[in-house]
Amino acid sequence: MQHQPLQIEPIPAFEDNYIWLLHNTRDAIVIDPGDAAPVFASLKTN
């Protein structure tokens, strides 16, 4: 079983903040999700 490297992606939120998406192309963790819409959009496109 091969492990995928952890990727960290900033998702712009509000006017001056970021939500952090940590993933390995299979599983994901979202840090500080103050707004769900940008997270769902990022997960859908990626």
ABEGO torsion letter per residue (X at the ends): XBBBBBBBBBBBBEAABBBBBBBAGABBBBBGBABAAAAAAAAAAX
